[in-house]
Amino acid sequence: MLDGFFVIDKPVGVTSHDVVAMVRRAIGQKKVGHTGTLDPFATGVLPVAVGEGTKTIQFLDESVKEYRAVLRLGISTDTQDLTGQVLCERDWSTLAPCDLIQLSRTFTGKLSQLPPMFSALKQGGVPLYKLARQGVEVERELREVEIYSLVFDWIKLPEAAFTVRCSRGTYVRTLASDLGEALGCGAHLLELRRTQSGLFLESEAISIEQLRECADPATLLFPLDRALAHLKGFELTEEGGRRLGNGIAPLAADLPESALVGLAHDEQVRLFVAGRFAAVARYDNVRGLRLSRVFN
């Protein structure tokens, strides 16, 4: 039984769900799930949890995402990318590279985005993209997102490539479309690649082919405790380990001296037993540690 994450480099043209099925077949294990959906036309970092890793998804820190993208000015599509139907074409010829660079400065910080109809968001239990395919458009609420940085890597009008670091929930397709509207000519994405999702980086991503051909897939795993490295970690005493084994939350005495000092109310921490990552617990400033999830 494999436990942890595979950082998959998702290929173009397949869904995130397809990748989960590919990983499941490659390792012969049923308990597999992904975090951070990527559009079929997008590529790049897709963390796929296996075994006990599926229990840690809720604790991941995916507050920062990074993408590289290529947009095309002058054409707006219904999906905001190259897979959609053209809605309109407008003149971009009066624009210069400096216009895009200047505009990028106003597209950083907290912004409001209208989620696209072609998205996995649900309304009444139905994904919006299914309604969009039926020609139905429904009202959506604006969502606040944050753009930490937006830099144009190259500009060869009417195309331009940019790198964006942003908060979870940001639609880069919508960002490109909004940039185009601000320039008065519209835009859509030609390419999209995720290079970072929280602690998971492009440099550590593997292809499905690499996973299939690996004699020992465990060597490619991103360990559970490392995936949650943003949480403070504490080694339990022998008695604390016994308590945990019986499903009982450890006491302050089961932790290193003063371990609970400075913890915020509701803060999550990692617990280790004899060096093995064993649980995630939540700190309650009245009742002490409460178990959130114990790992086999």
N, C-alpha and C positions, 0 to 999 in steps of 0.2 A: 504494500500500500504506500503510494507516494503522497507526501504532505508538503504543501508549499505553493509556490507560484511559478509558472512558466511565463517569462516576458516574451510574448510572441510578436514577431514583426508581421503584422497582418498584411496579406497581399491585396492588391486591388481586385475589385469585382466580387468579393465574397462578404457575407454579413458576419457580424461578431458571433452570432448564433452558429453559423457554419464553422467558424474557427473552433468553437467549443466542441462540436461534433468531431472535427478532425483530431483534436487533442485526445478526446475520449477514445477514438479508435487507435490512435498511435500508441497509447500507453495501456490500453485494455482496462480502463478504470471508469466506472460510472459517475462517481462524485466529482463533477467538473463544472465550473461556472466562471463567467467573465465579469470584469468590472470596467465601467467606462466605455460604453458603446461607441463604435466608430462606424461612420457611414460606409456603405459598400464601395464607393469610389475612393475612399480614403485608405491610407496605408499607415503603418507604423506601430507604435507601442500599444499593445493590448494585453494587460495583465490577465492571465487565466489561472484561477485558483483550482487546486486539486486536493482531494482528501480533506484533511482538517483545515486546509487553507480556505475552503468555502465558508468556514465559521468566522474567519477573521475579516471578511470583506467590510463588515459594518464598522470596523475599527480603523480602517486605512485612512491615512491622511492624503487625500487627493486634491488638496486646496490649490495646488499650482499645476497647470497644464501648459505645455509648450507645443507649438505647431509651426511648421513651415508650409507656406501656401503660395499658390500662383493665381492671380486674378486676371480677368480680362475685362477691360473697360468697354462701354458702348453697347453691351448686350445684357438684358435682364432676363432671367429664366424663372419658371415657377418653382423650381427646387433650389434656386440660388447657386446651382452648380451646372457643370456641363452635361449632366444626365437629363436635364429637364427640357420642357418646351419653351421656346423663345416667346417672351411676352412683348418685348419691344426692343428696337434698336435706335440708339441716339448718337449724335456726333460727339466725338471725343477729341477731334483734331486741334482744338484751340488750347488743349491742356499741355502743360510741360511737366517734367519730372519734379520740379520744385513745388508744384501744386500738391502732389501726393505727399511729399516729405513734410510740407507745412501742415497739411491736414492731419497727418498721423499724430501730431502733437496734441490735437484737440480730441483724439480718440484714445486717450489714456486716462486712467482713473476709473471712477464708478460711472457706468453707463446704463441706460435702460434699453433692453432688447425685446422685440416682439418675437417670440418663438415661431419658427416657420411652420407652415402647415405640413410640409414634408418632414416630420420629426416623429420620434417614438413617444412623445408625450401623449397621455391618454385623456380623453374626455368622455365621461360616461362609460369608462372601461374599454373604449375603442381607441387604438392608436390614431393620432391625427393623420399619419400618412395614408391610412386606409380610407379615411374620409376624403382626403385630397385626391386620391386616385378615382373616386366616384364623382369628382367635381364639386364636392361640398366644402365650403369654407365656413369655419365657426369662429366665434369671438375668442380671442386669447388675451390673457393679462400680460402686461409688460413685466419683465423680470429684471432685477438689478444684477449686473455682472461687473467684474472689475478687470480692467486691462492694465497689467503691471508694466508692460513694455510693448511697443509696436515699432519695428524697424524694417524699412525697405532694404532688401539685400541687393536687388537690381531692378532697374526700370527700363524697359524697352517697349515704349508705348505702341499699341494699346495694352501690353501685358506688363505685369510687375510682380515680383516675388517679395514676400515679407515673412518675418518671424515674429510671432506673438506669444507672449507669456500672459496667461489669463487665469481667472478663477474657474472652478468647476461649474459646469452648466452654461458656459459661453458657447454660442454657435458661431464658429468662424465663418461659415457660409453667410450668416446674417451680417457679421462684421464687414465682410467684403461687399455685400449688397448695400449696406448703409454707407460705406465709403463711396461707392459709386453714385448713390443718390446725392450725397453731400457735394460731389463734383458736378452733378447735374447731367450725368450721362448713363448712370446705372453700371452694374458690374456683376459678374458671377465668377465662381471658382473653377479653375481648370485642374488644379491639383491640391491635395491636402495630405499632409503627413504629420502624425503626432510623434514628437521627439522626446516627450517626457509626460508622465502621469504620476504625480507625487514623487515617491522614491524610485519609481521604475523608469529607467533611462534607455534611450535608443542604443547606446553603446553595449548594453547587456541583452538586447533583444536577439532572439533566435528565430529562424524560419521553421515552418512546419516540416520542411524536408529534413532539416537538421535533427529535429525531434524524432522523426520517423526512423532515421538512419542511426541514431545513437544507441549503442549497445547497452548503456546504463543511463537512462533518462534522469535518474536521481542526481547525476553530476551537473545537470543543467538547471536544477531547481533553485529558486530564490527562497531562502529559508523563512519560516513563519516569523521568528523573532526579529529578523532583519526587516521584514515587511512592516513591522510595527515599531521600528526603531525610534520613532518620534515619541513613544510612550516611555516614561521612566520605568526602569526595571529593578526588581528586588529579589534577592535570593532568600528563600524561606529556610527556617531551621528544620531540623529533622521532625520535630513535633508539628510544625506548621505544614510540612509535607504530608504528614499523616492525616491532619485535619482536611487538607485539600483533597486527599484521596478518598475521603468519606463525604465529599461534597460540602464541607463546612468552611466558611470563610475564615482565613487566618486572623489571629489577634495581633495587636501591636507588638506583643512579646515574641511573636514568630518572625518578626522582621528585623533587619539591622537597626541598631539604636538610632532614634530620631528620624527614621525613614519617612514617617507620616508628616513630619514638620514641613510646612511650606506647601503641602498639597492643597490644591483648590477643591472646593466642594464639587462633586461629580467628575473629578479628573480620573481618567482611566490609567491604570498602570499594568505592567507585565510582571508576572510572578514566575520564578524559576525554582525547581526542585532538583537538587544535586546537579545544577548546571543545565537542566533541561527546561525549555520553555513549556510551562504547564497551564497557565491560565491568564485571563485578563480580569482585573477586578476594578470596581468603581469606588472611589473614596467618598464616604458620607461623613461630613464633619460632626455628626452626632453619633452615628452608629459604627463608625470606622469603615473597614473594607467590606464591600459586598461583592460577591462573585458575579461577573458578567458572563463569562464563558470559560469552561474547563476543556482542555484539549487532551485527547487520548494519546 
